[in-house]
Amino acid sequence: MEEATAYLRDGVLSHLEKLEAHARKLALKQEETQRQQENLVRLRARIQELRLQRDELQAKVNLQQVGLIRQEGATGSNVEPVQAAETGGQALLKWKVENVKAMLQAFRLTGISGKLTKQGVCFCISTAYEGTYLDSYYLDLLIQQPVQIRHHSVPIFIPLEQIAKKYLQSDIRCFLTMLSDHLNAYAGRKYQADQLQDHYSAFLEGTLQRNSLYNLLFFNYDVETESKTFPFRAKLVYGDLTRSLPTEATITCQGDVSDSLVEKTAAHSNLFRHTALHKAFNSFKRAAESLDQTA
């Protein structure tokens, strides 16, 4: 009887390990697909940037031509220099407007949109995770020297001040891109944690502990539903604030546990670092359901 029980237990554990291995492979494929989609978005944005640079060069050529007209007009009548100056001013204003419009068009492909205001530009940064629209944040810039942030709805725990200090005056496009990366990563981390609590609470002991930025998570869990004990303790650290996956996943076992559970901690750590949190628990759920069907 004991031999049969041990054989059955070994068979169940082997089956569970196979399911977890399959879940890891699936997670890697999903990560590769997401990486390809992100690269496609970057390439499209790069195309828009190159077009913008082309338009800037063309505008500079036009301004140089206006400058030549102005110099020629200075040797003629008093009316011609005034007309040349007006032409130069109009060309400069047109170039600035077209420059901002081209920048807005380039950003629209990456979830950033905006509109011109009387004093500058108002940007809207939309966040999403794996095709699910989440929240939008607004940023009102005063286009002057130096460029200033007049109003914004960016959460206080996002390092807006540091990003602005580094990029705002020298490269507005880079500033907005970095800010968008931070906001999307935060939204993605929060979305995963919410999905875990809403749909997989049966695997958790209580609620998970997290900070405002969702870059540090703690929770106790098991890989079986309706469990009375929660032998695994997880600590997820998101060292890169522009990513929605943890850079460190520490899994430990509580109390006296079997060697098989200890071996699973390494597999779980790898799974959490390479796939979304709620999808990792979905793989646990499928494994548990498969075991129930074979029991």
C-alpha positions as a Python dict, from the first residue, in 0.01 Angstrom:
ca = {
    (1, 'M'): (0, 0, 0),
    (2, 'E'): (280, 240, 94),
    (3, 'E'): (464, 154, -225),
    (4, 'A'): (152, 227, -430),
    (5, 'T'): (103, 557, -250),
    (6, 'A'): (467, 654, -309),
    (7, 'Y'): (438, 555, -674),
    (8, 'L'): (122, 761, -715),
    (9, 'R'): (282, 1059, -539),
    (10, 'D'): (589, 1039, -760),
    (11, 'G'): (370, 1017, -1067),
    (12, 'V'): (167, 1321, -963),
    (13, 'L'): (483, 1521, -888),
    (14, 'S'): (633, 1420, -1221),
    (15, 'H'): (317, 1525, -1399),
    (16, 'L'): (317, 1858, -1216),
    (17, 'E'): (681, 1920, -1308),
    (18, 'K'): (600, 1855, -1674),
    (19, 'L'): (312, 2101, -1662),
    (20, 'E'): (533, 2363, -1498),
    (21, 'A'): (803, 2308, -1762),
    (22, 'H'): (539, 2354, -2033),
    (23, 'A'): (420, 2673, -1860),
    (24, 'R'): (776, 2808, -1858),
    (25, 'K'): (817, 2738, -2229),
    (26, 'L'): (485, 2908, -2299),
    (27, 'A'): (589, 3208, -2090),
    (28, 'L'): (914, 3241, -2286),
    (29, 'K'): (721, 3234, -2614),
    (30, 'Q'): (480, 3499, -2486),
    (31, 'E'): (772, 3714, -2373),
    (32, 'E'): (935, 3683, -2717),
    (33, 'T'): (608, 3783, -2887),
    (34, 'Q'): (575, 4084, -2659),
    (35, 'R'): (939, 4179, -2727),
    (36, 'Q'): (877, 4162, -3103),
    (37, 'Q'): (569, 4385, -3068),
    (38, 'E'): (768, 4636, -2865),
    (39, 'N'): (1044, 4636, -3128),
    (40, 'L'): (784, 4699, -3399),
    (41, 'V'): (652, 4999, -3207),
    (42, 'R'): (1006, 5132, -3165),
    (43, 'L'): (1078, 5089, -3536),
    (44, 'R'): (763, 5278, -3628),
    (45, 'A'): (854, 5555, -3388),
    (46, 'R'): (1205, 5562, -3534),
    (47, 'I'): (1063, 5604, -3883),
    (48, 'Q'): (862, 5902, -3761),
    (49, 'E'): (1172, 6048, -3598),
    (50, 'L'): (1370, 6016, -3921),
    (51, 'R'): (1091, 6185, -4110),
    (52, 'L'): (1094, 6461, -3851),
    (53, 'Q'): (1469, 6505, -3894),
    (54, 'R'): (1418, 6525, -4270),
    (55, 'D'): (1157, 6796, -4227),
    (56, 'E'): (1385, 6985, -3988),
    (57, 'L'): (1669, 6980, -4238),
    (58, 'Q'): (1436, 7098, -4513),
    (59, 'A'): (1312, 7380, -4287),
    (60, 'K'): (1669, 7487, -4213),
    (61, 'V'): (1744, 7500, -4585),
    (62, 'N'): (1435, 7715, -4635),
    (63, 'L'): (1546, 7949, -4357),
    (64, 'Q'): (1890, 7983, -4513),
    (65, 'Q'): (1727, 8074, -4841),
    (66, 'V'): (1517, 8335, -4660),
    (67, 'G'): (1836, 8471, -4505),
    (68, 'L'): (1988, 8516, -4848),
    (69, 'I'): (1678, 8698, -4963),
    (70, 'R'): (1703, 8925, -4660),
    (71, 'Q'): (2068, 9007, -4736),
    (72, 'E'): (1985, 9083, -5097),
    (73, 'G'): (1693, 9301, -4988),
    (74, 'A'): (1920, 9503, -4758),
    (75, 'T'): (2101, 9643, -5064),
    (76, 'G'): (1776, 9746, -5234),
    (77, 'S'): (1486, 9970, -5131),
    (78, 'N'): (1361, 10018, -4774),
    (79, 'V'): (1044, 9818, -4847),
    (80, 'E'): (1219, 9498, -4956),
    (81, 'P'): (1411, 9436, -4628),
    (82, 'V'): (1086, 9465, -4431),
    (83, 'Q'): (916, 9216, -4658),
    (84, 'A'): (1216, 8983, -4634),
    (85, 'A'): (1207, 9003, -4252),
    (86, 'E'): (837, 8924, -4248),
    (87, 'T'): (895, 8630, -4480),
    (88, 'G'): (1174, 8503, -4254),
    (89, 'G'): (957, 8532, -3943),
    (90, 'Q'): (671, 8345, -4109),
    (91, 'A'): (906, 8071, -4224),
    (92, 'L'): (1047, 8033, -3873),
    (93, 'L'): (699, 8018, -3716),
    (94, 'K'): (586, 7764, -3974),
    (95, 'W'): (891, 7551, -3905),
    (96, 'K'): (825, 7550, -3530),
    (97, 'V'): (459, 7455, -3577),
    (98, 'E'): (542, 7178, -3823),
    (99, 'N'): (816, 7054, -3592),
    (100, 'V'): (573, 7017, -3300),
    (101, 'K'): (307, 6856, -3520),
    (102, 'A'): (556, 6602, -3652),
    (103, 'M'): (665, 6520, -3298),
    (104, 'L'): (304, 6465, -3190),
    (105, 'Q'): (245, 6237, -3487),
    (106, 'A'): (552, 6030, -3401),
    (107, 'F'): (448, 5993, -3038),
    (108, 'R'): (94, 5886, -3124),
    (109, 'L'): (229, 5544, -3226),
    (110, 'T'): (366, 5489, -2876),
    (111, 'G'): (56, 5587, -2676),
    (112, 'I'): (147, 5956, -2642),
    (113, 'S'): (-78, 6220, -2792),
    (114, 'G'): (-102, 6592, -2749),
    (115, 'K'): (-244, 6919, -2865),
    (116, 'L'): (-108, 7269, -2901),
    (117, 'T'): (-214, 7526, -2643),
    (118, 'K'): (-171, 7903, -2634),
    (119, 'Q'): (139, 7870, -2419),
    (120, 'G'): (279, 7532, -2517),
    (121, 'V'): (168, 7171, -2551),
    (122, 'C'): (-58, 6944, -2344),
    (123, 'F'): (43, 6577, -2366),
    (124, 'C'): (-164, 6271, -2280),
    (125, 'I'): (28, 5951, -2197),
    (126, 'S'): (-195, 5643, -2221),
    (127, 'T'): (-87, 5321, -2052),
    (128, 'A'): (-173, 4964, -2144),
    (129, 'Y'): (-61, 4612, -2065),
    (130, 'E'): (-78, 4331, -2321),
    (131, 'G'): (-352, 4504, -2515),
    (132, 'T'): (-558, 4608, -2211),
    (133, 'Y'): (-606, 4984, -2184),
    (134, 'L'): (-539, 5109, -1833),
    (135, 'D'): (-497, 5472, -1721),
    (136, 'S'): (-403, 5801, -1885),
    (137, 'Y'): (-188, 6080, -1745),
    (138, 'Y'): (-163, 6443, -1852),
    (139, 'L'): (130, 6678, -1876),
    (140, 'D'): (100, 7048, -1961),
    (141, 'L'): (427, 7204, -2080),
    (142, 'L'): (509, 7573, -2118),
    (143, 'I'): (725, 7608, -2428),
    (144, 'Q'): (965, 7879, -2321),
    (145, 'Q'): (1325, 7907, -2207),
    (146, 'P'): (1358, 7703, -1997),
    (147, 'V'): (1072, 7461, -2068),
    (148, 'Q'): (848, 7427, -1762),
    (149, 'I'): (589, 7176, -1641),
    (150, 'R'): (280, 7379, -1555),
    (151, 'H'): (36, 7102, -1454),
    (152, 'H'): (44, 6723, -1450),
    (153, 'S'): (-142, 6417, -1315),
    (154, 'V'): (163, 6191, -1282),
    (155, 'P'): (158, 5997, -949),
    (156, 'I'): (391, 6138, -686),
    (157, 'F'): (595, 5817, -661),
    (158, 'I'): (696, 5830, -1030),
    (159, 'P'): (1039, 6001, -1051),
    (160, 'L'): (912, 6283, -1271),
    (161, 'E'): (1148, 6544, -1126),
    (162, 'Q'): (1458, 6332, -1190),
    (163, 'I'): (1349, 6249, -1545),
    (164, 'A'): (1272, 6615, -1618),
    (165, 'K'): (1605, 6730, -1477),
    (166, 'K'): (1790, 6489, -1703),
    (167, 'Y'): (1597, 6525, -2031),
    (168, 'L'): (1337, 6804, -2038),
    (169, 'Q'): (1562, 7094, -2143),
    (170, 'S'): (1779, 6900, -2386),
    (171, 'D'): (1541, 6649, -2549),
    (172, 'I'): (1164, 6667, -2495),
    (173, 'R'): (1106, 6353, -2701),
    (174, 'C'): (1343, 6152, -2485),
    (175, 'F'): (1182, 6301, -2172),
    (176, 'L'): (835, 6190, -2279),
    (177, 'T'): (956, 5846, -2388),
    (178, 'M'): (1126, 5782, -2053),
    (179, 'L'): (824, 5907, -1861),
    (180, 'S'): (596, 5684, -2070),
    (181, 'D'): (818, 5383, -2000),
    (182, 'H'): (796, 5446, -1624),
    (183, 'L'): (418, 5492, -1630),
    (184, 'N'): (352, 5186, -1846),
    (185, 'A'): (577, 4968, -1633),
    (186, 'Y'): (404, 5086, -1315),
    (187, 'A'): (60, 5028, -1471),
    (188, 'G'): (167, 4679, -1583),
    (189, 'R'): (296, 4582, -1237),
    (190, 'K'): (-21, 4710, -1071),
    (191, 'Y'): (-240, 4531, -1325),
    (192, 'Q'): (-67, 4197, -1260),
    (193, 'A'): (-102, 4233, -883),
    (194, 'D'): (-471, 4324, -914),
    (195, 'Q'): (-535, 4027, -1144),
    (196, 'L'): (-362, 3796, -898),
    (197, 'Q'): (-578, 3909, -606),
    (198, 'D'): (-901, 3919, -806),
    (199, 'H'): (-876, 3579, -980),
    (200, 'Y'): (-624, 3365, -793),
    (201, 'S'): (-683, 3449, -427),
    (202, 'A'): (-745, 3080, -354),
    (203, 'F'): (-371, 3022, -392),
    (204, 'L'): (-280, 3305, -152),
    (205, 'E'): (-269, 3338, 224),
    (206, 'G'): (-446, 3669, 278),
    (207, 'T'): (-353, 3957, 49),
    (208, 'L'): (-18, 4030, -102),
    (209, 'Q'): (192, 4310, 48),
    (210, 'R'): (319, 4582, -186),
    (211, 'N'): (438, 4942, -190),
    (212, 'S'): (287, 5232, -385),
    (213, 'L'): (514, 5182, -686),
    (214, 'Y'): (443, 4807, -698),
    (215, 'N'): (815, 4738, -734),
    (216, 'L'): (830, 4529, -416),
    (217, 'L'): (583, 4246, -350),
    (218, 'F'): (553, 3987, -72),
    (219, 'F'): (303, 3700, -51),
    (220, 'N'): (259, 3347, 80),
    (221, 'Y'): (115, 3092, -161),
    (222, 'D'): (66, 2730, -256),
    (223, 'V'): (24, 2563, -594),
    (224, 'E'): (-295, 2382, -492),
    (225, 'T'): (-640, 2538, -458),
    (226, 'E'): (-823, 2531, -124),
    (227, 'S'): (-494, 2465, 52),
    (228, 'K'): (-477, 2491, 430),
    (229, 'T'): (-103, 2545, 434),
    (230, 'F'): (99, 2794, 230),
    (231, 'P'): (456, 2666, 226),
    (232, 'F'): (598, 2914, -27),
    (233, 'R'): (703, 3270, 59),
    (234, 'A'): (770, 3502, -237),
    (235, 'K'): (961, 3828, -253),
    (236, 'L'): (958, 4000, -594),
    (237, 'V'): (1187, 4297, -656),
    (238, 'Y'): (1148, 4512, -968),
    (239, 'G'): (1491, 4675, -987),
    (240, 'D'): (1425, 4828, -1330),
    (241, 'L'): (1136, 5072, -1294),
    (242, 'T'): (1082, 5076, -1670),
    (243, 'R'): (992, 4704, -1674),
    (244, 'S'): (685, 4515, -1558),
    (245, 'L'): (871, 4192, -1476),
    (246, 'P'): (1082, 4144, -1163),
    (247, 'T'): (1460, 4148, -1176),
    (248, 'E'): (1474, 3936, -861),
    (249, 'A'): (1236, 3663, -742),
    (250, 'T'): (1324, 3500, -410),
    (251, 'I'): (1115, 3196, -315),
    (252, 'T'): (1161, 3028, 21),
    (253, 'C'): (985, 2743, 200),
    (254, 'Q'): (840, 2784, 548),
    (255, 'G'): (865, 2526, 824),
    (256, 'D'): (957, 2162, 770),
    (257, 'V'): (898, 2081, 406),
    (258, 'S'): (989, 1800, 171),
    (259, 'D'): (1284, 1805, -65),
    (260, 'S'): (1048, 1818, -361),
    (261, 'L'): (906, 2152, -244),
    (262, 'V'): (1253, 2295, -200),
    (263, 'E'): (1339, 2192, -555),
    (264, 'K'): (1032, 2371, -683),
    (265, 'T'): (1146, 2708, -545),
    (266, 'A'): (1405, 2746, -822),
    (267, 'A'): (1148, 2664, -1090),
    (268, 'H'): (900, 2911, -941),
    (269, 'S'): (1164, 3184, -919),
    (270, 'N'): (1245, 3143, -1287),
    (271, 'L'): (876, 3141, -1378),
    (272, 'F'): (804, 3464, -1190),
    (273, 'R'): (1100, 3641, -1354),
    (274, 'H'): (994, 3550, -1708),
    (275, 'T'): (616, 3568, -1712),
    (276, 'A'): (341, 3790, -1582),
    (277, 'L'): (243, 3725, -1222),
    (278, 'H'): (-119, 3631, -1286),
    (279, 'K'): (-19, 3408, -1579),
    (280, 'A'): (222, 3219, -1355),
    (281, 'F'): (-62, 3142, -1116),
    (282, 'N'): (-282, 3049, -1407),
    (283, 'S'): (-29, 2778, -1490),
    (284, 'F'): (-52, 2657, -1128),
    (285, 'K'): (-430, 2649, -1160),
    (286, 'R'): (-421, 2444, -1481),
    (287, 'A'): (-176, 2202, -1321),
    (288, 'A'): (-400, 2160, -1016),
    (289, 'E'): (-708, 2104, -1234),
    (290, 'S'): (-521, 1846, -1439),
    (291, 'L'): (-423, 1660, -1122),
    (292, 'D'): (-784, 1662, -1000),
    (293, 'Q'): (-897, 1503, -1327),
    (294, 'T'): (-639, 1226, -1304),
    (295, 'A'): (-705, 1153, -935),
}
